[in-house]
């Protein structure tokens, strides 16, 4: 195995398939479990991504129409539209959290070491 271990060979799809099976087995054998997980990118695949400045105008307008109840002036510049998104952005959801909830487990995502050392994050 290479120095970087399995990380180069693992992605979110493979991890989630394995994790789903693990959660099912844990529930059957042990009931509710507390699962602690590091912040590897494949542990935290976001399922509710919101538009950003890199998104095209149509994506931004569609998101706003779907998620914001107030009337929006879609002729505004892109920066102002993205600011409205920022004001209405829902809590980030991860696929692993969705799997855990399905089996009544509790998931704790650990902070990356750089987040622990930098209080601005």
C-alpha positions as CSV (number, residue, x, y, z in Angstrom):
1,X,0.0,0.0,0.0
2,X,1.2,3.5,-0.8
3,X,2.3,6.0,1.9
4,X,-1.0,7.9,1.7
5,X,-2.9,4.7,2.5
6,X,-6.4,4.1,1.1
7,X,-7.3,7.8,0.8
8,X,-6.2,7.9,-2.9
9,X,-8.5,4.9,-3.7
10,X,-11.6,5.9,-1.7
11,X,-14.4,8.3,-2.7
12,X,-17.7,9.3,-1.3
13,X,-19.7,6.8,-3.3
14,X,-17.6,3.8,-2.1
15,X,-17.5,5.1,1.5
16,X,-21.3,5.7,1.6
17,X,-22.0,2.2,0.3
18,X,-19.7,0.7,3.0
19,X,-21.1,3.1,5.7
20,X,-24.7,2.2,5.0
21,X,-23.9,-1.5,5.5
22,X,-22.0,-0.7,8.7
23,X,-24.9,1.4,10.1
24,X,-27.3,-1.4,9.3
25,X,-25.2,-4.1,11.1
26,X,-24.5,-1.8,14.1
27,X,-28.2,-1.2,14.5
28,X,-29.1,-4.9,14.3
29,X,-26.3,-6.0,16.7
30,X,-25.9,-3.1,19.1
31,X,-28.8,-0.7,18.8
32,X,-28.1,3.0,18.8
33,X,-24.4,3.9,18.4
34,X,-22.3,7.0,18.7
35,X,-20.2,7.3,15.6
36,X,-17.1,9.7,15.6
37,X,-15.7,10.5,12.2
38,X,-12.9,12.7,10.9
39,X,-13.4,15.4,8.3
40,X,-12.2,13.5,5.2
41,X,-13.9,14.8,2.1
42,X,-15.6,11.5,1.4
43,X,-17.1,11.6,4.9
44,X,-18.7,14.9,4.2
45,X,-20.4,14.9,0.8
46,X,-22.8,17.7,0.9
47,X,-26.3,16.9,-0.4
48,X,-27.8,20.4,-0.4
49,X,-25.2,22.5,-2.2
50,X,-26.2,26.1,-2.8
51,X,-25.2,28.4,-5.6
52,X,-22.1,30.6,-5.2
53,X,-20.6,33.4,-7.3
54,X,-19.2,30.6,-9.6
55,X,-22.7,29.5,-10.4
56,X,-24.5,30.8,-13.5
57,X,-27.3,33.3,-13.2
58,X,-30.0,30.7,-14.0
59,X,-28.9,28.4,-11.2
60,X,-29.0,31.3,-8.8
61,X,-32.4,32.4,-9.9
62,X,-33.8,28.9,-9.7
63,X,-32.5,28.4,-6.2
64,X,-33.9,31.8,-5.0
65,X,-37.3,31.0,-6.6
66,X,-37.4,27.7,-4.8
67,X,-36.1,28.7,-1.3
68,X,-37.0,32.4,-0.7
69,X,-40.6,33.3,-0.2
70,X,-40.3,37.1,-0.7
71,X,-40.5,38.8,-4.0
72,X,-37.0,39.2,-5.5
73,X,-35.9,41.6,-8.2
74,X,-34.0,39.2,-10.5
75,X,-32.6,42.1,-12.4
76,X,-30.2,42.8,-9.6
77,X,-26.5,42.1,-10.1
78,X,-25.2,38.6,-9.4
79,X,-23.4,39.7,-6.2
80,X,-26.6,41.0,-4.6
81,X,-28.5,37.8,-5.6
82,X,-25.8,35.7,-4.0
83,X,-26.0,37.9,-0.9
84,X,-29.7,37.0,-0.7
85,X,-28.8,33.3,-0.9
86,X,-26.3,33.8,1.9
87,X,-29.1,35.2,4.1
88,X,-31.3,32.2,3.4
89,X,-28.8,29.4,3.2
90,X,-30.0,26.3,5.1
91,X,-27.9,24.3,7.4
92,X,-25.4,22.1,5.5
93,X,-26.5,18.5,5.1
94,X,-24.2,15.6,4.5
95,X,-25.1,12.2,3.1
96,X,-23.4,10.4,6.0
97,X,-25.7,12.3,8.4
98,X,-28.7,11.2,6.4
99,X,-27.6,7.5,6.6
100,X,-27.0,7.8,10.3
101,X,-30.4,9.2,11.0
102,X,-32.0,6.4,9.0
103,X,-30.6,3.9,11.5
104,X,-31.1,6.1,14.6
105,X,-27.3,6.4,15.3
106,X,-25.6,9.7,16.3
107,X,-22.8,11.2,14.3
108,X,-20.0,13.4,15.5
109,X,-17.9,15.0,12.9
110,X,-14.5,15.9,14.3
111,X,-12.8,19.2,13.4
112,X,-9.7,19.1,11.3
113,X,-6.5,20.0,13.2
114,X,-6.2,23.3,11.2
115,X,-9.7,24.3,12.4
116,X,-8.7,23.6,16.0
117,X,-5.6,25.8,15.7
118,X,-7.3,28.7,13.9
119,X,-10.3,30.2,15.9
120,X,-11.3,32.3,12.9
121,X,-12.7,29.2,11.0
